[in-house]
Amino acid sequence: MLIQNKKILIATLAVLFFIGISFHGYCITSEPEHSHQHHKAEIGVGQSAVYFTKDKTLNYGLHLHLIRNIKHSGFGVGIEYERIFDRHGHNMLGIVGSYSPAHQVELSITPGILFEDSEPGHADASIHIEAGYHFDIKNIHLGPIVECALDRHDVHFSLGVHVGIGLGKIRE
């Protein structure tokens, strides 16, 4: 699915932005921040608009991850898969390292292997850098994400929405 119209890009970004801020009212809690409990792990799904700088195309992207949080730290490690539905059939599988410098803020870096449907049997290295902000609704994290990814052939930027489900609580 290729979207090459700038008006559609602007509309998509605006919708994603307003979806993200509209959930803020549902997520405000009277609990003090220090009472927030981190989960042992998170299963996450991200959907985004992906812009490739070389092809100058806008595509739909989906990423899935499983991250295990490290007790008493803001760090986590896991695996991530990304699929971009473009003419190449872009796929990436990588090891994700995450860091939360503040409650509701997530930063991650994912070195990975890129393979495309258009070139079976050929793989390249890639690196994905992502930042997100999330609102907590019970054990669900929901919020906007931005990403920059680099590989030998191209650079792409993503803007989207992330939904994460927390698994288990880390005991203090």
VOVEXKE-903985 format. One record per residue (C-alpha): x, y, z. Coordinates in pm, whole numbers, plus 50000, padded with zeros to 5 digits. Layout:
<atoms>
XYZ/...
</atoms>
This chain:
<atoms>
500005000050000/501745031449880/500445065549975/502105093549786/499705121949857/500995147850109/497445156850217/496855120850325/500165121150516/499205152950702/495735139450780/497175106550907/499655124251134/496945147351268/494615118151344/497385099051524/498255129951729/494655136151835/494085099351919/497125100752147/496085132152333/492415121852358/493315092952588/494975116252838/491705122653024/491105085453072/494595079953210/494865106153480/495125089453817/495135101954174/497965078054267/501325094454334/503955086354073/506135066554316/503335040854354/503585030653987/504534993953957/506554981753663/505664949653484/508034920353446/507464920653071/505464937352797/503964924752475/503634954452241/502094962651905/502844994351712/501085007051403/502525035951210/502805056450898/506285049950755/508075074050522/511015061650312/513395089950220/514865073849907/511585062449747/509665092149891/506745069049973/504445065750271/503485030650380/501775012050661/504064996650925/503434971551201/505844961351475/505554935551749/507824931752049/508304912652371/510454930652629/511564917352968/512184945253220/515224943853446/514224946353813/514894979653991/516084997053675/514545015053381/516094989953139/514624961252942/515694936852671/513744916152422/512944908252061/511174928551795/509704921751453/508744949251209/506814945650884/506344974550642/503824968550370/505664984850081/506594972949734/509714955749873/507984936650156/510274950950428/510834928150733/513154933151031/513954909951319/516114923251601/517184924551964/515634954752135/517134973152429/514824997652605/515255024552865/512675044853055/514305077053180/510975088353330/507585072853397/505615071053070/508665077652848/510325049052658/513445049752444/514685019452253/517355008652011/517064977451799/519944963951594/518504938551357/518514919451035/516524933450744/515144910450477/512754918350197/510224897450010/511624911049682/515084896149758/514634862049924/517834848250073/519454882650108/519784900150446/521244933450559/521974949350894/519714977051019/519284998551328/516015012551464/515815040551721/512425047151879/510905070752134/507455068552282/505195083252543/502425062552695/499405066052915/498615038253163/495185022553164/495454994453422/498094971153273/497844986052921/500225012752789/498905033952503/500525063252328/502365078752034/505715066051902/508295079951662/511065059851499/514065064351273/515585034051102/518745031050895/520015004050666/522415002550374/519765011650117/517495037150284/516335056350589/512765055850710/510835075750967/507705063851143/504975080651344/502325059251505/500505045051803/501835018852044/499744995452258/501544974652521/500184948852762/502064945053090/502674909653210/503244902653581/504374927453845/507924932553963/507964926854338/509714953054548/
</atoms>
